[in-house]
């Protein structure tokens, strides 16, 4: 394909992406060749998107330990109560199913946040057969950084001025403008306003503000306010087979210092498929008193 044809193709795909077409996202990925494992050249960017692969997450909890040199890691469960992540060390563990009881004595938590999380603990402890709220299991957006815990594959669409991150699960889409300045006024939303840039040929850095306080930052119902500021560093491995995100979370109204979270993915040679979360209408067949799925109060058309 000539350089003129490439520019024309990119222009057409950008227009469709601006119009919100998820089909255009998939078309863009299909037109990009497989990634090369060669070392990145000067000024190169990490090739996160391809027609040939997505990225499969390692766990629906952030890694327990903070990266070397970082301060506080993720919020953890209370050691007095057993908890086994449903995805841990590459193995699925469903029986027995332990609900996560959070360590609300963690000094990183502001009093109001610890109180709210303790109330959630007590609700779960009243009846251990009930399940805690997890956004991806009840069709809610995960927010930032909680969306990084979604289990189905994630795909990237990299354009000259914008990057889209598309989850197979309900086809949630994040938009990252490749610029160095946030808008003067940002209305809080599920995914906030994200801006980004590339570093070192292997890393996409994403800076996000304006994240709705309706979301949680993890699978443990850890709250935040709309003052939260999140920086994610997505780094591809030298062999191109894995992806790691180091996430810094700052919210002076919720935490007494920054949290540093880690998530990893492996390259998965699989194309995106249709995945509809709410197809069953939120039916609760085992009477687990599940959190209701989101419902529209008016038709879209």
ZICORZI-V378335 format. One record per run of one state. SS is the DSSP state (A for helix, B for strand, O for the rest). FROM is the first residue (numbers start at 1). TO is the last residue. If there is no record, write none. Layout:
ss->SS from->FROM to->TO
ss->SS from->FROM to->TO
This chain:
ss->O from->1 to->2
ss->A from->3 to->18
ss->O from->19 to->21
ss->A from->22 to->30
ss->O from->31 to->53
ss->B from->54 to->57
ss->O from->58 to->71
ss->B from->72 to->72
ss->O from->73 to->76
ss->B from->77 to->77
ss->O from->78 to->86
ss->B from->87 to->88
ss->O from->89 to->90
ss->B from->91 to->92
ss->O from->93 to->101
ss->B from->102 to->102
ss->O from->103 to->108
ss->B from->109 to->109
ss->O from->110 to->110
ss->A from->111 to->126
ss->O from->127 to->134
ss->A from->135 to->137
ss->O from->138 to->145
ss->A from->146 to->149
ss->O from->150 to->153
ss->B from->154 to->158
ss->O from->159 to->161
ss->B from->162 to->167
ss->O from->168 to->168
ss->A from->169 to->171
ss->O from->172 to->172
ss->B from->173 to->177
ss->O from->178 to->188
ss->B from->189 to->189
ss->O from->190 to->192
ss->B from->193 to->199
ss->O from->200 to->202
ss->B from->203 to->209
ss->O from->210 to->210
ss->B from->211 to->211
ss->O from->212 to->228
ss->B from->229 to->236
ss->O from->237 to->241
ss->B from->242 to->250
ss->O from->251 to->254
ss->B from->255 to->255
ss->O from->256 to->258
ss->B from->259 to->268
ss->O from->269 to->301
